């Protein structure tokens, strides 16, 4: 970071804060829970909004509207951290940075001494959970997981992409499971000692041990109490029609939806309106996901076993055994 600037009166102006560490993903692998537990630590500052998305160029293609906005300039980005105390470790968590082909280099360009936290999850369960998440957030419209996977080649050619999808590239599911390639990008820019690779299944089974490991990695007190939790669980939509209607109302798409949204805006403050939509989502739209299609899951494990072997060899850890791929053909 550059030396402090001077104000018009000659008084030094503190330099803008940039994160000391980044939780880079993967999505649906515990990043939200880790973010929330680390936020409780008095020596850590994480912004109230979890994901700035600033360093992933792929996500600027069509950014969804959100109350906190999405930073477009470095000045807007650093404003997310201006409330941090000088003594705190500053971080952010954007779960698609690990998937991004550009984020590692972009982070290193402005913060080469940053520490990186990545989380890997068994590929078949990861992609199933990711598909449910993309449905919930209106990025994906194909509710059948097998058909969504089968559309990847067409979507790579720009076809069969949902009309209102903000991030078409995230629908290329296989791109999310290139674990060795993704980690290599971060190792090339930050070195092995500054990159901590966690395993979702370990985090899920023992929150405390994983969080304490991250705290030690960040150099903060690893004895401070925190509340273990499960955040952002996978859900399934009860009704595609109602799901689409609520999305249309939330973004004001279509004449009828614009009228409904306009009426709500005249009688409800923004926070109340957003709370109402979240409540309707939780009560009427969401249910526990159905059981996985075991035949499809077996096919996925066979398809992605080479990636599991590759990351095992790259990291020198036996993910083949850890994720039960020994007998996968």
C-alpha distance (Angstrom), angle and dihedral (degrees) to the residues before:
residue distance angle dihedral
X1 . . .
X2 3.79 . .
X3 3.79 126.0 .
X4 3.80 117.3 -84.9
X5 3.80 115.0 -79.6
X6 3.79 121.8 -128.9
X7 3.77 126.7 -118.8
X8 3.81 123.5 -132.5
X9 3.83 88.6 -90.4
X10 3.79 93.0 51.4
X11 3.81 94.5 -107.1
X12 3.82 111.4 140.3
X13 3.79 114.1 -108.2
X14 3.83 113.5 -144.2
X15 3.81 112.3 -114.8
X16 3.79 117.4 -106.2
X17 3.79 113.3 -92.0
X18 3.78 120.0 -114.5
X19 3.80 123.2 -171.4
X20 3.78 118.5 -85.0
X21 3.80 89.9 -156.5
X22 3.79 139.8 22.3
X23 3.80 129.9 -152.6
X24 3.79 96.4 -150.5
X25 3.82 102.7 -178.6
X26 2.94 156.1 -162.1
X27 3.79 103.1 -126.3
X28 3.83 115.6 -122.4
X29 3.79 89.3 23.2
X30 3.78 102.4 102.8
X31 3.81 100.0 -79.7
X32 3.81 93.4 130.2
X33 3.80 93.5 49.3
X34 3.81 91.1 47.1
X35 3.81 90.9 48.5
X36 3.81 91.9 50.6
X37 3.79 94.3 47.5
X38 3.80 93.7 47.2
X39 3.82 90.3 49.2
X40 3.80 88.9 65.6
X41 3.81 91.2 63.6
X42 3.83 113.0 99.2
X43 3.81 91.3 -144.8
X44 3.81 93.1 54.6
X45 3.80 129.5 73.4
X46 3.78 120.3 -162.6
X47 3.83 119.7 166.0
X48 3.79 119.8 -107.8
X49 3.81 89.7 -113.9
X50 3.78 108.8 64.0
X51 3.80 105.3 -150.6
X52 3.82 124.0 43.6
X53 3.86 91.7 170.0
X54 3.82 86.9 -159.3
X55 3.80 100.5 137.4
X56 3.82 99.2 45.7
X57 3.78 104.6 87.9
X58 3.81 90.5 -170.0
X59 3.82 90.3 65.8
X60 3.80 93.8 58.4
X61 3.78 91.5 70.5
X62 3.81 93.4 91.0
X63 3.78 112.7 -10.8
X64 3.81 116.2 -160.4
X65 3.80 117.3 -122.5
X66 3.80 115.7 -104.5
X67 3.80 133.3 168.8
X68 3.81 95.4 -112.4
X69 3.80 92.0 48.3
X70 3.80 126.5 -137.8
X71 3.80 117.9 -90.6
X72 3.81 114.3 -117.7
X73 3.79 100.2 177.0
X74 3.79 132.6 44.4
X75 3.80 88.8 -113.8
X76 3.81 91.3 55.3
X77 3.79 89.7 46.2
X78 3.80 96.1 51.3
X79 3.81 89.3 50.0
X80 3.83 86.5 71.9
X81 3.83 88.4 67.9
X82 3.79 102.5 38.5
X83 3.82 92.9 106.9
X84 3.80 93.2 60.1
X85 3.79 117.7 116.2
X86 3.83 115.9 -119.9
X87 3.81 90.7 -116.0
X88 3.80 95.9 51.6
X89 3.79 128.1 97.5
X90 3.79 105.7 -120.8
X91 3.78 121.6 -146.1
X92 3.76 146.3 160.5
X93 3.80 135.3 -157.8
X94 3.80 121.4 -144.6
X95 3.78 106.9 164.9
X96 3.81 96.5 -156.5
X97 3.81 96.0 56.9
X98 3.81 90.7 92.2
X99 3.81 91.1 53.2
X100 3.81 91.6 44.9
X101 3.80 117.3 98.2
X102 3.80 91.5 -153.7
X103 3.81 107.0 39.9
X104 3.82 99.5 81.5
X105 3.80 93.8 54.7
X106 3.81 92.4 41.5
X107 3.82 92.7 52.3
X108 3.80 92.0 46.2
X109 3.80 90.9 51.6
X110 3.81 91.9 64.5
X111 3.83 103.4 21.2
X112 3.83 110.0 25.5
X113 3.84 93.1 164.7
X114 3.81 94.3 56.2
X115 3.79 122.0 128.3
X116 3.79 118.1 -127.4
X117 3.82 128.9 -148.5
X118 3.81 117.7 -165.3
X119 3.80 128.6 178.8
X120 3.81 124.4 -156.5
X121 3.80 125.4 -161.3
X122 3.81 132.2 -168.8
X123 3.84 102.1 -81.8
X124 3.81 102.8 -126.3
X125 3.82 95.0 48.3
X126 3.80 90.0 41.6
X127 3.81 93.5 55.1
X128 3.80 93.2 44.2
X129 3.80 90.3 52.4
X130 3.80 91.8 43.5
X131 3.81 91.1 53.2
X132 3.82 90.6 53.2
X133 3.80 89.7 49.1
X134 3.81 92.8 50.2
X135 3.81 89.4 50.4
X136 3.80 91.0 50.4
X137 3.83 92.2 49.9
X138 3.82 94.2 45.6
X139 3.81 94.3 -116.1
X140 3.83 90.6 114.3
X141 3.81 125.1 42.3
X142 3.80 99.8 177.8
X143 3.81 102.5 94.3
X144 3.80 94.9 -172.8
X145 3.81 106.7 86.8
X146 3.81 95.3 -153.4
X147 3.80 92.6 50.6
X148 3.80 91.2 46.5
X149 3.80 89.8 54.7
X150 3.80 91.3 47.0
X151 3.82 91.0 55.0
X152 3.80 93.3 63.0
X153 3.82 97.4 97.6
X154 3.80 92.6 49.1
X155 3.78 91.8 46.3
X156 3.79 90.8 50.7
X157 3.82 85.4 60.9
X158 3.79 91.2 49.9
X159 3.80 96.7 -101.5
X160 3.81 132.7 124.3
X161 3.80 91.5 17.9
X162 3.82 112.7 151.7
X163 3.78 111.5 -104.2
X164 3.79 97.0 -122.3
X165 3.81 99.1 35.4
X166 3.79 111.2 136.0
X167 3.81 97.4 -162.0
X168 3.82 111.8 31.0
X169 3.81 93.7 173.6
X170 3.80 91.9 63.8
X171 3.81 88.4 66.4
X172 3.81 89.5 71.1
X173 3.78 91.9 93.4
X174 3.79 98.5 -175.0
X175 3.82 90.0 58.9
X176 3.80 89.1 68.1
X177 3.81 93.9 60.6
X178 3.80 100.2 58.1
X179 3.77 90.6 109.6
X180 3.82 100.5 161.8
X181 3.80 92.3 46.6
X182 3.80 92.0 47.9
X183 3.80 94.6 48.9
X184 3.79 91.5 45.3
X185 3.81 90.0 60.8
X186 3.81 90.5 57.4
X187 3.79 94.5 42.1
X188 3.81 90.6 52.1
X189 3.80 91.4 54.9
X190 3.81 102.2 33.8
X191 3.80 107.2 20.8
X192 3.77 128.3 -125.4
X193 3.81 97.3 -76.2
X194 3.81 93.0 58.2
X195 3.82 96.0 49.6
X196 3.81 120.0 76.7
X197 3.81 115.4 -166.6
X198 3.81 115.7 -159.8
X199 3.79 130.2 -173.5
X200 3.81 117.3 -129.6
X201 3.79 94.2 -144.1
X202 3.83 90.5 55.7
X203 3.80 90.6 48.4
X204 3.79 91.4 48.5
X205 3.79 93.6 50.8
X206 3.82 96.0 43.7
X207 3.81 116.3 19.4
X208 3.77 94.2 174.3
X209 3.81 98.0 53.0
X210 3.82 91.4 49.7
X211 3.80 95.5 46.0
X212 3.82 91.4 47.4
X213 3.80 88.6 51.8
X214 3.80 90.6 52.6
X215 3.81 91.6 47.3
X216 3.80 90.9 53.4
X217 3.80 89.8 47.6
X218 3.82 89.6 53.6
X219 3.81 92.7 46.2
X220 3.81 97.6 -118.0
X221 3.80 130.7 128.7
X222 3.81 107.6 -72.6
X223 3.81 95.0 -163.5
X224 3.83 98.6 67.6
X225 3.84 110.5 117.4
X226 3.80 119.1 -115.6
X227 3.79 137.5 174.4
X228 3.81 113.2 -105.0
X229 3.78 111.7 -138.2
X230 3.76 148.7 164.0
X231 3.79 112.6 -126.0
X232 3.80 134.3 -171.2
X233 3.84 97.8 7.5
X234 3.80 118.7 -164.8
X235 3.79 115.0 -94.7
X236 3.78 136.6 -178.4
X237 3.80 128.2 -135.2
X238 3.80 116.9 -109.3
X239 3.82 94.2 -160.4
X240 3.79 127.4 20.4
X241 3.80 91.2 -163.3
X242 3.81 95.1 52.9
X243 3.80 90.4 42.2
X244 3.82 90.1 55.2
X245 3.81 92.8 44.8
X246 3.81 93.6 52.6
X247 3.79 90.8 47.9
X248 3.80 90.4 51.0
X249 3.80 90.3 51.0
X250 3.80 93.4 46.0
X251 3.82 92.7 54.4
X252 3.81 96.9 30.3
X253 3.81 97.7 -119.1
X254 3.80 117.6 166.5
X255 3.82 129.7 14.5
X256 3.78 96.3 -84.7
X257 3.78 92.6 45.4
X258 3.79 91.5 47.9
X259 3.80 89.3 52.7
X260 3.81 92.5 49.7
X261 3.79 92.5 46.2
X262 3.81 90.8 47.3
X263 3.79 91.1 51.7
X264 3.80 91.9 49.2
X265 3.79 91.1 49.2
X266 3.80 91.9 54.9
X267 3.81 94.3 54.4
X268 3.82 104.6 29.5
X269 3.79 133.6 55.6
X270 3.85 113.4 -123.3
X271 3.82 94.4 -105.9
X272 3.80 92.4 51.0
X273 3.82 91.5 46.4
X274 3.80 92.6 50.9
X275 3.82 90.2 46.2
X276 3.81 90.6 52.7
X277 3.80 92.3 51.7
X278 3.81 91.3 47.8
X279 3.81 90.2 49.5
X280 3.81 92.1 50.6
X281 3.78 89.6 48.3
X282 3.79 92.7 51.2
X283 3.80 96.6 43.5
X284 3.80 103.7 36.7
X285 3.79 108.1 21.0
X286 3.77 108.3 36.8
X287 3.79 130.1 74.7
X288 3.76 136.3 155.5
X289 3.82 111.4 -73.8
X290 3.78 118.2 -102.1
X291 3.78 118.1 -110.1
X292 3.78 116.5 -77.8
X293 3.81 121.4 -95.8
X294 3.79 96.9 -110.6
X295 3.80 94.2 -159.9
X296 3.80 90.6 54.4
X297 3.80 91.5 45.0
X298 3.82 89.8 52.4
X299 3.80 89.6 51.1
X300 3.79 90.6 51.1
X301 3.78 92.4 49.8
X302 3.78 90.0 51.5
X303 3.80 90.7 47.9
X304 3.79 94.8 49.3
X305 3.80 100.4 37.0
X306 3.85 90.0 100.9
X307 3.81 88.4 58.4
X308 3.81 90.8 50.2
X309 3.81 90.0 49.9
X310 3.81 90.4 47.1
X311 3.81 95.0 52.6
X312 3.82 90.3 44.3
X313 3.79 90.2 56.0
X314 3.80 93.0 41.5
X315 3.80 95.7 52.0
X316 3.79 97.1 30.3
X317 3.82 91.8 -123.5
X318 3.79 127.0 119.7
X319 3.80 103.0 -117.1
X320 3.81 89.1 156.6
X321 3.80 89.6 69.1
X322 3.81 95.6 33.3
X323 3.81 92.4 56.5
X324 3.81 95.7 37.1
X325 3.80 98.2 -110.5
X326 3.82 96.6 134.7
X327 3.80 93.6 104.4
X328 3.81 97.4 33.5
X329 3.81 109.3 119.8
